[in-house]
Amino acid sequence: MSVYYEVGRYEGIVTDQGLTETKTGKPCFFLQFDVTADLLPDGTKLALPPAHSFQRSIYQVITDKTIDFLMPDLERLGFSGNKLSQLVPDSPGCQLFIGDEVLLYCKHETYEGKEREQWSFAREASEVVPLDSKKAKELDALFGKKMKDHFGTAKKKPKAKSEQPATVPEDDELGYIPF
């Protein structure tokens, strides 16, 4: 698969789900979906025309080391069961997500020398809590030498924040407006 979607958040509609195995025989949860909208950082939702809405998949290997990552993702989907077999269509007590809208995240990775998309469930943004000054000083004590070795010891005057809005140049040497 080549890279088509940019790194970022998207919305999709679930088209299939279930349990499968990897090439090495490990059990795996899969969810297939059609990408239906691009979610911009400012919260704007851009619906994708059908010609740009492609089917993608999420695969999550299920082991004793990964189950704690899978359960919160299943919770985000709205899973209320208590057995993995309930993720399989036509199984007793199955909970179907087919037709449900899901929040997704696309990133890019290199695999066997080729760049490809890697899809996952989007996480809700959490509030950023500033580190207290005592802990910041502990970081200085731990990593101060490394920082000084990398950045030097000379104190540079911090850049002043401009009160005036930035201006966009009319054009550059090549004759076009950069954006």
Summary of the structure (lengths in Angstrom):
residues: 179
radius of gyration: 23.1
end to end distance: 29.4
largest distance: 68.4
contacts: 366
relative contact order: 0.16
helix: 21%
strand: 31%
